[in-house]
Amino acid sequence: MVSVLAVGVAVAGEGPAAATTEAAAARRVELDRLARELVNAGAPGVIVRVDDGAGQPVEIAEQARWARRDHLLRAGDEFREGSNTKTVMATLVLQLVAEGRLALSDPVEKWLPGQVPGGRAITVRMLLNHTSGLFDFTEDPVVWPAAVGADRRTWTSEQLLAVGVRHDPLFAPGAGWAYSNTNYAAVGVLLERVTGVRLAELVRDRIARPLHLRHTYYATDGTWRGRHAHGYEPDAAHMPPGVPAEFQEFAGPRHDGHVDVSGIDPSWGGPAGAVVSTGADWSRFYAALMSGELLPAAALTQMLTTVPMLPGQPDGPGYGLGIQTGATACGTIWGHDGGLPGYLSFNATDRTGRHTATMLVATESWAEFRTDPNIDAASHALQTAAICAMLDAPGTGEGTGGR
């Protein structure tokens, strides 16, 4: 919880600006404390960036002592965004919709003939908001060796899509909601099919360059372009109980009971998870997205039109087109989270895009398999504080969930 300290006695010359400054300082202290607690709970590293739209953003980097031998973590380091990639992919699709090059109502079969069973009944919108019913390719064991770095092949969007659609669908198109990375594998193939341009170039030319995002790119292999956060997972001897055998042996340098997984090729995530960015770059992206700089008003309205994520809770968390929303005690937020080995990230904004928050935890398996309640509790506390600080509101927020 964020502690907003009120000024009990007015001092001559002080006013709202001074009170705001004190409140901001108190939030900085609280975020610092919670980031240290998360590291003390077992996280190798933590980055937090919060911009409440009223002053200098708060930027924090905390790191376990043992991890400093590899890299001194900074708040501006690049990191793998995981499923936050979906917001970028959806933005690219909606740009093409605005240009009249495709429609959200187009059947997938129109653009990917013969590649998606039942594609005549699945629309582009269903891919973007996870109502297609397609099986999630990350649930197929063929992909797991790539996730842990044992399989070093470079995956294409077409290959990932083929893995997902070889399974029976979860439900009829439009009949339910289920998060599936296969939807965005299909989106990646569709984007390249419509434009004739590779995804990395689309992200560069339509998102990164226009917004001057110097540290945002679509990774096509395991290399990095700039200074980056190192991500870690426990080695097999220190892996908590409950982690499946297939996810206990990660590839990478080992020391202090951990494996540095920074070099694992993220192409197995593809258009569902391969973007790299920073907290500052993502804040600029959200500002441009929500203000209409990237999309015209009609397209942005479509992006923010949501479907319920939880059965029986129509007023609960909602998923739009590559972005989700939910109510917290501190206000309504929009955003996404993402996880790849070594990198669990969360990005949030308000409807204006003027208030943003980013959080990175430099390890991910604890969240994937719910194996470390200490990191879980500390991570939730920090995320809560970041949301409330972003919205400049006292209270205890609740995250929206997601993947």
Secondary structure, 3 states (H helix, E strand, C coil): CECCCCCCCCCCCCCHHHHHHHHHHHHHHHHHHHHHHHHHCCCCEEEEEEECCCCCCEEEEEECHHHHHCCCCCCCCEEECHHHHHHHHHHHHHHHHHCCCCCCCCEHHHHCCCCCCCCCCCEHHHHHCCCCCCCCHHHCCCCHHHHCCCCCCCCCHHHHHHHHHCCCCCCCCCCCCCCCHHHHHHHHHHHHHHHCCCHHHHHHHHHHHHHCCCCCEECCCCCCCCCECCCEEECHHHCCCCCCHHHCCCCCCEECCEEECCCCCHHHCHHHCCEEECHHHHHHHHHHHHHCCCCCHHHHHHHCCCEECCCCCCCCCEECCCCEEEEECCEEEEEEEEEECCEEEEEEECCCCCCEEEEEECCCHHHHHCCCHHHHHHHHHHHHHHHHHHCCCCECCCCCCCC
